[in-house]
Amino acid sequence: MFDTYYSPLCIYVKKLAGDIPAVEDIVQDVLINIWIKRDELNINRSLKNYLYKSVHNGFLQHIRKEKIEFTELDKLKYSILIEKNLTEDEPEDNSVKIKEINSAIEKLPPKCKKAFKLSRFENLKYKEIAANMNISQKTVEIHISKALAILRKVQLFWLLWFL
């Protein structure tokens, strides 16, 4: 089990975790706990799915326990993972969904994207964004409204509430 799944599970957690140095520790802890409880476990689905779901939960538990500081984009990513509790059958879909979010934001018109990122990821107020971009506060409101409308069209709007 260890030889077959250790590396793929580490890659999966690395996609979730980004720069968190505890990736290997998370996977090892999960595999050790499974080994210790092997006589008590009753796995009703494929072992692969069980392992991916276990390391997914181990990763979320690590985040909660360590109370790690994240950027706003990381907070969005982890909120999605926690709230949506993505499918058990296709664990690689997590990174695909996160890429969709990033892609949609990057496709915004330049001024919209800048205003949106300053608002959502830098937590600046409209007045501060206006000063930063040398535009009126009303123009900032228009840019952010436009960004939200575009993101709504690609059905990602609901994700923005996790910010």
N, C-alpha and C positions, 0 to 999 in steps of 0.2 A: 504494500500500500504506500509506504513512504517513498520508495524508489519511483513508483509510477506517478504519484500525484504531487510530490513536494514542489518540484520546479514549476509546473503549471499553476499551482495554488499561489506560490510566491509571485508569479507574474500577475495573476488576477488581483491579489491584494496590492501589489505595486501600482496597478492601474487605478485602484480605488484611493490609495493613500498618497500618491505623489511622492513627496520628499520625506515622508515619515520614516525614520531609521528602523523602526521596530517591525518591519514587514516580516522578516524571517522569524522573529520571536512569536509573532501572532500565529503564523502557520505552524510552527513547532509546538506551541502551547495547545492548539486545537488537536493536532495529530497525537500528541502525548495523552491528552484527556480522553480522546476516543480510544486509544490503546488501553488505558487504565480501566475504562468503563466498558470494554468490548463484550464482556459476559452479560452485562445488563442491557446493552443496546438492542433495540429491535428496529432495524432500518427497513422501512416499508417501501422505499423507492430506490433508485439506483445509487450505488455507493458514490459515484462521481457527483451527482446532484447533492447528496447529503454532505459531502466534504465541502463543496463550494458554498453551500448555505451555511455550514458551520464556520468557515473562515470569514464569510461575510458578517455573520453575527459576532464573531470574535473581534473583527476589525471595529465594528460599531461599539462594542463593549470597551475596547481599548480607547477609542475616542472619548467616550463618556467618562471613563475612569481617569484619564490623563488630563481632561479638560484642556485640550490642545488649542492654542490660538491659531486661527486660520484667517486667510484673506476672505473677502466677501464672496469671491467666486468659489473658493473651497467650501464656504458655508452653504452656498447654493447646491453644490454637488453633493455634499453630505446630507443636507436636508432632503434632497430628492431620494437618496438611497434609504434614508430612515423612513420617510413618510410614505413613499411608494412601495417600499419593500419589494423591490423588483423581482421578476420571475425567477423561480427556482430552477426551471429547466434550461434557461439560457443565460448563465451568469455573465457572459461577455457582452450582453446587451447594455450593461451599465455604462461602459465606456462609449458605446455608440450613442446613447441618449445624451450623455454629457457633451460629446462632440457636436451633436445636433444643436444643442443650446449655444455652445461657443460659436458655431458656424452661423447661426441666425443672428447673433449679436454682431459678429464681424461683418456681416453683409449689410448692416444698417448704413445709411448715408453718413459720411464722415462727421458732420456736426451733430447729427442725431446720436451717433455712436458715442462721441465724446461726452455730450451732455448726459446721456443715459449712464455711461460708466462712472462719471463723476457723481451722479446722483445715487446709483445703486451700489457701486463698489467702493467709492471713496466717502460715502455718506455725507456729501456736501449738500447744503441747502440751495434752493434755486437762486437765492441772492448771491451766494458764494460762487456758484457755477457761472452766473452772469458776469461777475467780476473777473473770474478766471478766463472766460472765453471772450470777454470784452463785447458782450451783447446784452440786450435788455432781459429783465427777468421774465417778461411775457414771451420772448423768443425762446428762452429756456423751456418754459412750459409747453410751448408748441413743439419743440424738438422732442421732448420726453413723451408727449402725447403721441406724436408721430411714431416714435420708436415702439411704444406699447401697441399701437395699432398694427404695425408691421409684424411684431412678434405674435400678436393675437392671430394674425392670418396664418402663421405657420404653426398654430396650435401650441405655442409654448407659454402663453400668457400666464397660465395657472402656476407655472414654475416660479414666476417672478415674486409671488407672494411669500416664498420661503426666505427672501432676502430680508 
